[in-house]
Amino acid sequence: MRYSMNQNPERGKYQVILADSNRDYLRLVSSFLMETNEFEIIDFAFDGRQAYDLTRAHKPDLLVVDLIMPILDGFAVLEELGRDGFYAETKVVMTSAVNLDFVLKKAECYNVDYVFLKPFDKEVFKRRVLELMAYVIPDTRIFGSRTEPDPSQIVTDHIKKVGITANIKGYYYLRDAILLVHEDFELMSHLTTGLYKCVANKHKSTPQRVERAMRHAIETAWNRGNIEVLEDFFGYTILDTKGKPTNGEFIAMLADKLNTELKYVD
């Protein structure tokens, strides 16, 4: 599991780079994050080239980058960073004033973790970013040179690899469901009245909405995800005529994969 060396060892704050051509906007977003007392703004970028250079140099825990910037736009920044392998461990939040549907579709291809359409509500922004970071660098217990593996981080990594990111409806439902099944596989015997109900209660929703959102997320992954990863995770459903897995199959297979990985951690 990743332990970010960028975090202040005493205060445990996430290090952030903010990138936008509007300096007033950068000051505003910076104030939002500082209010949480969980983030340290280590630098500002006013164009895409600066965003690339600063992220490459500092490898922050979080990059908040605007889509429309001089020299390089937000996607070009991520494309170059991805080519160099310099943001694999950085969470990416993209902001945009253009059509959200277009941005979401393209953002999924770049593994953007969340997209905010400008203007956005301050409290929603803070809440979503904190939720996002909680699963990037979770609290860990270090014993000598070993770090205890965190199941939530493993599940999050697997879901993202499949092609389901935090801006897809159903992401959080699936993640929580897999972790619940990891703890108690009997929940699979009663999906609607057991598993879906538990997830719905946590998110103040209904089992029916949870089921639909999960199904939508899986369909999105099958339509737009990485085929090689999907075949690796769900080979029999890709190669034969069954098509995409059901919600239950998806959850059960990733829970089993999680259990296997944890079993063989030295």
LUMMI-580536 format. One record per residue (C-alpha): residue number from 1; x negated, y negated, z. Coordinates in Angstrom, 2 decimals. Example, Ala and Ser with C-alpha at 12.3 -4.5 7.8 and 13.67 -1.06 7.14 Angstrom:
BEGIN
    n     east    north       up
    1   -12.30     4.50     7.80
    2   -13.67     1.06     7.14
//
This chain:
BEGIN
    n     east    north       up
    1     0.00     0.00     0.00
    2    -1.15    -3.53    -0.75
    3    -2.22    -5.78     2.08
    4    -2.70    -9.32     0.80
    5    -6.05   -10.82     1.76
    6    -4.56   -14.21     0.89
    7    -2.45   -14.23     4.02
    8    -3.74   -16.36     6.84
    9    -4.74   -13.72     9.44
   10    -3.61   -15.90    12.33
   11    -0.41   -17.42    10.99
   12     0.48   -14.73     8.45
   13     1.63   -17.25     5.85
   14     2.13   -16.38     2.20
   15    -0.11   -18.36    -0.13
   16     1.69   -20.08    -2.99
   17     0.90   -21.87    -6.24
   18     3.61   -24.14    -7.63
   19     3.62   -24.94   -11.35
   20     5.81   -27.58   -13.02
   21     5.18   -30.68   -15.12
   22     7.53   -32.71   -12.88
   23     5.56   -33.84    -9.83
   24     8.64   -35.00    -7.92
   25    10.16   -31.57    -8.43
   26     6.98   -29.91    -7.15
   27     7.11   -31.99    -3.99
   28    10.74   -30.98    -3.51
   29    10.11   -27.25    -3.92
   30     7.06   -27.52    -1.70
   31     9.20   -29.06     1.06
   32    11.74   -26.24     0.70
   33     9.07   -23.61     1.24
   34     7.33   -25.48     4.05
   35    10.62   -25.66     5.97
   36    10.54   -21.89     6.36
   37     7.15   -22.03     8.11
   38     6.24   -18.87     6.15
   39     4.34   -20.36     3.20
   40     1.13   -22.26     2.57
   41     0.94   -24.24    -0.69
   42    -2.64   -23.77    -1.85
   43    -2.43   -25.71    -5.11
   44    -0.22   -27.37    -7.73
   45    -0.32   -26.92   -11.51
   46     1.11   -29.53   -13.88
   47     0.78   -27.56   -17.10
   48     0.62   -23.93   -18.17
   49    -3.15   -23.83   -18.56
   50    -3.63   -25.05   -15.00
   51    -1.11   -22.48   -13.77
   52    -3.06   -19.72   -15.50
   53    -6.45   -20.91   -14.21
   54    -5.29   -21.39   -10.61
   55    -3.46   -18.06   -10.43
   56    -6.43   -16.27   -11.93
   57    -8.77   -17.93    -9.44
   58    -6.72   -17.60    -6.25
   59    -4.49   -14.53    -6.82
   60    -1.72   -16.01    -4.64
   61     1.04   -14.04    -2.96
   62     3.63   -16.09    -4.86
   63     3.65   -18.07    -8.10
   64     6.62   -20.38    -8.68
   65     6.39   -21.36   -12.34
   66     8.68   -23.40   -14.57
   67     9.60   -22.09   -17.99
   68     9.01   -25.35   -19.90
   69     5.52   -26.79   -19.37
   70     2.87   -28.46   -21.54
   71     0.13   -26.39   -23.27
   72     1.51   -23.00   -22.17
   73     5.12   -22.28   -21.24
   74     5.93   -20.05   -18.29
   75     6.13   -16.86   -20.33
   76     2.82   -17.61   -22.06
   77     1.21   -18.05   -18.64
   78     2.48   -14.64   -17.53
   79     1.49   -13.04   -20.83
   80    -2.11   -14.20   -20.48
   81    -2.27   -13.30   -16.79
   82    -0.79    -9.88   -17.51
   83    -3.33    -9.27   -20.25
   84    -6.12   -10.04   -17.77
   85    -4.47    -8.08   -14.94
   86    -4.56   -11.07   -12.62
   87    -0.98   -11.21   -11.36
   88    -0.22    -7.56   -10.73
   89    -0.07    -8.27    -6.99
   90     1.53   -11.71    -7.21
   91     5.27   -12.18    -6.92
   92     6.62   -14.43    -9.66
   93     9.61   -16.74    -9.34
   94    10.55   -18.59   -12.53
   95    12.62   -21.75   -12.67
   96    14.43   -22.89   -15.79
   97    16.78   -25.60   -17.00
   98    17.67   -23.67   -20.18
   99    20.19   -20.91   -20.86
  100    20.08   -18.39   -18.02
  101    21.09   -15.38   -20.10
  102    18.21   -15.91   -22.51
  103    15.73   -16.43   -19.68
  104    16.90   -13.34   -17.77
  105    16.53   -11.07   -20.78
  106    13.02   -12.30   -21.55
  107    12.03   -12.46   -17.87
  108    12.71    -8.75   -17.47
  109    10.06    -8.02   -20.10
  110     7.47    -9.90   -18.04
  111     8.42    -8.36   -14.67
  112     9.52   -11.73   -13.27
  113    10.84   -11.05    -9.78
  114    13.50   -13.75    -9.68
  115    14.84   -16.54   -11.91
  116    16.43   -19.75   -10.61
  117    18.47   -21.95   -12.91
  118    17.93   -25.64   -12.19
  119    19.35   -27.27   -10.21
  120    19.57   -24.76    -7.38
  121    20.68   -24.90    -3.77
  122    17.89   -25.37    -1.24
  123    19.17   -22.81     1.27
  124    19.77   -20.18    -1.41
  125    16.27   -20.74    -2.75
  126    14.66   -20.34     0.66
  127    16.72   -17.26     1.48
  128    16.02   -15.50    -1.83
  129    12.29   -16.20    -1.76
  130    12.00   -14.97     1.83
  131    13.90   -11.80     0.91
  132    11.59   -11.32    -2.03
  133     8.40   -11.74    -0.04
  134     9.58    -9.45     2.75
  135     9.19    -6.54     0.34
  136     5.94    -7.72    -1.20
  137     3.81    -7.85     1.88
  138     5.70    -6.06     4.63
  139     4.45    -5.87     8.17
  140     1.90    -3.08     8.44
  141     0.14    -1.28    11.23
  142    -3.56    -0.72    10.62
  143    -5.35     2.14    12.37
  144    -9.09     1.82    11.87
  145    -9.59     1.74     8.10
  146    -6.15     3.15     7.30
  147    -2.94     1.30     6.56
  148     0.31     3.10     7.29
  149     2.28     3.53     4.04
  150     5.51     1.57     3.89
  151     8.47     3.38     2.26
  152    10.20     0.13     1.29
  153     7.15    -1.03    -0.66
  154     6.88     2.30    -2.50
  155    10.57     2.22    -3.43
  156    10.33    -1.40    -4.57
  157     7.36    -0.57    -6.79
  158     9.18     2.38    -8.36
  159    12.34     0.40    -9.04
  160    10.35    -2.36   -10.72
  161     8.43     0.15   -12.83
  162    11.70     1.61   -14.06
  163    12.73    -1.88   -15.22
  164    15.07    -3.08   -12.47
  165    13.93    -6.41   -11.05
  166    15.30    -8.55    -8.24
  167    17.33   -10.71   -10.60
  168    19.38    -7.74   -11.77
  169    22.60    -7.14    -9.92
  170    22.33    -3.89    -8.01
  171    18.58    -4.10    -7.32
  172    18.94    -4.50    -3.56
  173    21.77    -1.97    -3.37
  174    19.67     0.72    -5.08
  175    16.62     0.01    -2.99
  176    18.54     0.24     0.28
  177    20.38     3.36    -0.87
  178    17.14     5.17    -1.72
  179    15.68     4.30     1.67
  180    18.82     5.51     3.43
  181    18.74     8.83     1.56
  182    15.03     9.12     2.39
  183    16.06     9.03     6.06
  184    19.22    11.14     5.75
  185    19.78    13.19     2.59
  186    23.23    14.23     3.84
  187    24.49    10.83     2.71
  188    24.33    12.18    -0.85
  189    27.18    14.53    -0.01
  190    29.58    11.62     0.45
  191    28.54     8.85    -1.91
  192    31.58     6.57    -1.69
  193    32.54     7.09     1.94
  194    28.98     7.59     3.16
  195    26.11     6.07     1.21
  196    27.95     3.32    -0.67
  197    29.82     2.34     2.47
  198    26.57     1.98     4.46
  199    25.02    -0.20     1.76
  200    28.23    -2.23     1.40
  201    28.41    -2.89     5.14
  202    24.85    -4.20     5.15
  203    25.52    -6.59     2.28
  204    29.09    -7.48     3.28
  205    30.50    -6.00     0.11
  206    32.69    -3.02    -0.81
  207    31.73     0.52    -1.88
  208    33.36    -0.08    -5.26
  209    31.30    -3.19    -5.94
  210    28.14    -1.44    -4.79
  211    28.82     1.46    -7.16
  212    29.45    -0.84   -10.13
  213    26.38    -2.97    -9.46
  214    24.17     0.11    -9.20
  215    25.57     1.49   -12.45
  216    24.91    -1.84   -14.18
  217    21.30    -1.91   -12.95
  218    20.64     1.63   -14.19
  219    22.22     0.85   -17.57
  220    20.02    -2.24   -17.84
  221    16.91    -0.18   -17.14
  222    17.88     2.39   -19.76
  223    18.54    -0.26   -22.38
  224    15.51    -2.45   -21.72
  225    13.07    -0.54   -19.53
  226     9.71     1.07   -20.22
  227    10.46     4.35   -22.01
  228     7.23     6.02   -20.87
  229     7.99     5.25   -17.22
  230    11.59     6.40   -17.59
  231    10.46     9.68   -19.13
  232     7.93    10.14   -16.33
  233    10.53     9.52   -13.62
  234    13.60    11.05   -15.26
  235    12.19    13.17   -18.11
  236    15.07    15.62   -18.39
  237    17.65    12.86   -18.75
  238    15.64    11.07   -21.43
  239    14.74    14.09   -23.52
  240    17.99    16.02   -23.55
  241    21.52    14.94   -24.41
  242    22.59    13.94   -20.91
  243    21.51    10.33   -21.33
  244    20.91     8.09   -18.36
  245    21.24     9.55   -14.83
  246    24.25     8.93   -12.67
  247    23.90     6.69    -9.63
  248    23.56     9.78    -7.47
  249    20.91    11.36    -9.69
  250    18.91     8.13    -9.81
  251    18.97     7.69    -6.04
  252    18.27    11.34    -5.28
  253    15.33    11.57    -7.69
  254    13.63     8.43    -6.43
  255    14.24     9.44    -2.81
  256    12.65    12.80    -3.56
  257     9.72    11.08    -5.29
  258     9.29     8.87    -2.23
  259     9.34    11.85     0.12
  260     6.75    13.66    -2.00
  261     4.41    10.69    -2.09
  262     4.65    10.12     1.66
  263     4.08    13.82     2.32
  264     0.75    13.81     0.51
  265    -0.64    10.54     1.88
  266    -3.85    11.35     3.71
//
